[in-house]
Amino acid sequence: MIRALPLFLMLALAAPAQAACYADYKAKRDDPLRLHYGVIELSENDCDLQAAATALRQRLGDGWQLLDVESVFGEDGLDQRRDGAGEYFLRY
């Protein structure tokens, strides 16, 4: 048991700590004009406004165009945004 403890500690410390990162945004689609508010999960490399905007532009589909990234936040902000995002909660 004591021999296994150092191995366990090495494996636990070697695993990268991944903090969850999310952004809320507004997007539009033309002809006819439609707007939506959504929440997207981001990689830890995209956890700032500019990187989130780039990721969203690449991931939005169905003719949606990014209007604005409202904020970038952690898991603690998900519940308060879930109802507002509706069907666009973690869709893209």
C-alpha positions as CSV (number, residue, x, y, z in Angstrom):
1,M,0.0,0.0,0.0
2,I,2.8,2.5,0.9
3,R,4.6,1.7,-2.3
4,A,1.5,2.5,-4.4
5,L,1.0,5.9,-2.8
6,P,3.9,7.6,-4.6
7,L,2.8,6.2,-7.9
8,F,-0.7,7.4,-7.3
9,L,0.5,10.8,-6.4
10,M,2.6,11.0,-9.5
11,L,-0.3,10.1,-11.8
12,A,-2.6,12.5,-10.1
13,L,-0.2,15.4,-10.4
14,A,0.7,14.5,-14.0
15,A,-2.9,14.9,-15.1
16,P,-3.6,18.4,-16.3
17,A,-6.0,20.4,-14.3
18,Q,-8.8,21.5,-16.6
19,A,-11.0,24.3,-15.5
20,A,-14.3,24.4,-17.3
21,C,-14.7,27.4,-19.5
22,Y,-17.9,28.7,-21.1
23,A,-19.1,31.8,-23.0
24,D,-22.5,33.4,-23.6
25,Y,-23.1,35.1,-26.9
26,K,-25.6,36.6,-29.3
27,A,-26.0,35.6,-32.9
28,K,-28.2,36.4,-35.8
29,R,-29.4,34.8,-39.0
30,D,-30.9,36.9,-41.9
31,D,-33.8,36.4,-44.3
32,P,-35.9,36.4,-42.2
33,L,-34.0,38.0,-39.4
34,R,-33.7,35.8,-36.3
35,L,-31.7,36.3,-33.2
36,H,-30.6,33.9,-30.5
37,Y,-28.7,34.0,-27.2
38,G,-26.6,30.9,-26.4
39,V,-24.0,29.4,-24.2
40,I,-21.0,27.4,-25.5
41,E,-18.4,25.3,-23.8
42,L,-14.8,26.3,-24.7
43,S,-11.4,24.6,-24.5
44,E,-9.1,26.1,-21.9
45,N,-7.1,27.7,-24.7
46,D,-10.2,29.7,-25.8
47,C,-11.0,31.1,-22.3
48,D,-10.9,34.8,-23.1
49,L,-13.3,37.0,-25.1
50,Q,-11.2,37.2,-28.3
51,A,-10.4,33.5,-28.5
52,A,-14.1,32.7,-27.6
53,A,-15.3,34.8,-30.5
54,T,-12.9,33.0,-32.9
55,A,-14.1,29.6,-31.7
56,L,-17.7,30.6,-32.0
57,R,-17.4,31.9,-35.5
58,Q,-15.9,28.5,-36.5
59,R,-18.6,26.5,-34.7
60,L,-21.8,28.3,-35.4
61,G,-23.7,26.6,-38.1
62,D,-27.0,26.8,-40.0
63,G,-26.2,30.3,-41.3
64,W,-25.8,31.9,-37.8
65,Q,-23.5,34.9,-37.6
66,L,-21.9,35.9,-34.3
67,L,-22.9,39.3,-33.1
68,D,-21.2,39.5,-29.7
69,V,-19.5,37.4,-27.0
70,E,-21.1,38.7,-23.8
71,S,-18.8,37.1,-21.2
72,V,-16.5,34.2,-20.5
73,F,-17.1,32.3,-17.2
74,G,-16.7,29.1,-15.3
75,E,-19.1,26.3,-14.2
76,D,-20.5,28.6,-11.5
77,G,-22.3,30.7,-14.1
78,L,-24.0,27.9,-16.0
79,D,-27.2,27.6,-14.0
80,Q,-28.1,31.3,-14.2
81,R,-27.8,31.2,-18.0
82,R,-29.5,27.9,-18.8
83,D,-33.1,29.2,-19.1
84,G,-32.1,32.3,-21.1
85,A,-30.2,30.2,-23.7
86,G,-33.0,27.6,-24.1
87,E,-32.3,25.3,-27.1
88,Y,-28.9,27.1,-27.6
89,F,-27.5,26.0,-24.2
90,L,-24.4,24.1,-25.1
91,R,-25.7,23.5,-28.6
92,Y,-22.5,24.4,-30.5
